[in-house]
Amino acid sequence: MLRAIVSVMNVTTTLSADAARRIALGAQGFTDARPGGEVSRRHLRRVLDRVRLIQLDSVNVAVRAHYMPLFSRLGAYPVDLLDEAAWTHRARRPRLLVEYWAHEASLLPVEDWPLFRWRMRHFEAKYAHRYAALLKRAPGLFADVLAAVKELGPVGAGALEDELGLTRAQARKAPGGWWNRSDVKHACEWLFSTGELTTGTRRSFQRLYDLPERVLPPEVLSAPPVPDDEAARRLMLGAAVAHGVGTEPDLRDYYRLPPERSKAALFDLVEEGLVEAVTVAGWRHPAYRHVDARTPRGITGRALLCPFDPLIWRRERTERIFDFHYRIEIYVPEPKRVYGYYVFPFLLDGELVGRVDLKTDRPAGVLRARGVFAEPGVDTRRVGVELAAELRSMADWLGLDEVVAGPNGNLVKEVGAALAASG
């Protein structure tokens, strides 16, 4: 127990809240200038080295969540660059990313795959009772799915149902919630969670399953097993790199680690001198800074952040660092929403100064900023000009002809005027 609690007795460094904010932004790549020319795989690697993983999400109101963090840091880039890194492999341009449950469903570097073997075993144990009923109902299904994927992969669950000759009645639906899926889909997701299947590619965001040996490099598949404690240590170190500075719960949340493992891993990292315990003014809990984290003198530039950007996905930390209360309102009934359905915070010169409810209207060729809001105390004219410019840049990246602002929000006039002035 004592080993799992990191002592702060030797804390010697005190950071201001402003310094902690700048460290966090630097760690996430917001001090790097956007490329002046074509965005390449080298730029993609630079972002991945900082953020460590990219969250996937099915919402496609404005743009798929995994594409946006790269735009926020690099500006306009060809989305094929990420698609190729995540879902294709060639000898000269090997796959860089693989899908698994990291923060949530995520793209992570292929070399990190072995660090999640403990989670695969955890899923197998946690949900064994649910799948026991499936095995009893459909004996041999898992083996049949694996054999079909081996023959057909990459392949979707629907095509697997057809291949296995299941009728609609046989592909029964389990009642209730997340588990309302066909038996074949259940089997695929179980095999994905336990590491026997992975995502070979995606088509219209549908996961197409394949065998890990056809997706992962041989050196990753043949790597020696990583002990659970060492995996937690390496994941916490990666979280420290991505945060720059954060509390233990902040770092733990990045990969959704169990507290007992994250605390023990953090103890080891402090003992090794890779992470140092610090005090941040105004923070209620002890903080930990990666020893190589830089403290930028200043932050300039702008970025729209999707709700699943790693800079802001832990809402408590977002509020602590930026004094910015943020909640996604997708599941809030429309009359009760404060800012809108799918709201992007707006980062300007290191501060979150506004938020925009965005929707892509592809038939009309319009990026609709249905709500544009300025935070209290900001220079609304300047924020309006900068936000309009970033919205125009995002529209161009998405191949849209126009940006329309409003009708909601206290910044509609300023953004509308800036858009009109820019033509």
HELIX and SHEET records of a PDB file:
HELIX    1   1 LEU A    2  ALA A    4  5                                   3    
HELIX    2   2 ALA A   17  ALA A   27  1                                  11    
HELIX    3   3 ARG A   41  VAL A   51  1                                  11    
HELIX    4   4 MET A   68  LEU A   74  1                                   7    
HELIX    5   5 ASP A   80  TRP A   87  1                                   8    
HELIX    6   6 VAL A  110  PHE A  116  5                                   7    
HELIX    7   7 ARG A  117  LYS A  126  1                                  10    
HELIX    8   8 ALA A  128  ARG A  137  1                                  10    
HELIX    9   9 LEU A  141  LEU A  152  1                                  12    
HELIX   10  10 ALA A  157  GLU A  163  1                                   7    
HELIX   11  11 GLY A  177  TRP A  179  5                                   3    
HELIX   12  12 ASP A  183  SER A  193  1                                  11    
HELIX   13  13 PRO A  212  ARG A  214  5                                   3    
HELIX   14  14 PRO A  218  LEU A  221  1                                   4    
HELIX   15  15 ASP A  228  HIS A  243  1                                  16    
HELIX   16  16 GLU A  248  TYR A  254  1                                   7    
HELIX   17  17 PRO A  259  GLU A  272  1                                  14    
HELIX   18  18 ARG A  315  PHE A  322  1                                   8    
HELIX   19  19 GLU A  334  LYS A  336  5                                   3    
HELIX   20  20 THR A  380  TRP A  397  1                                  18    
HELIX   21  21 VAL A  412  SER A  422  1                                  11    
SHEET    1   A 4 THR A  13  LEU A  15  0                                        
SHEET    2   A 4 VAL A 275  VAL A 280  1                                        
SHEET    3   A 4 ALA A 287  HIS A 290 -1                                        
SHEET    4   A 4 VAL A 245  GLY A 246 -1                                        
SHEET    1   B 3 ILE A  54  GLN A  55  0                                        
SHEET    2   B 3 ALA A 105  PRO A 109 -1                                        
SHEET    3   B 3 LEU A  97  TRP A 101 -1                                        
SHEET    1   C 2 THR A 198  ARG A 203  0                                        
SHEET    2   C 2 GLN A 206  ASP A 210 -1                                        
SHEET    1   D 5 ARG A 302  LEU A 304  0                                        
SHEET    2   D 5 VAL A 343  LEU A 348 -1                                        
SHEET    3   D 5 GLU A 351  ASP A 361 -1                                        
SHEET    4   D 5 VAL A 366  ALA A 374 -1                                        
SHEET    5   D 5 GLU A 402  ASN A 408  1                                        
END                                                                             
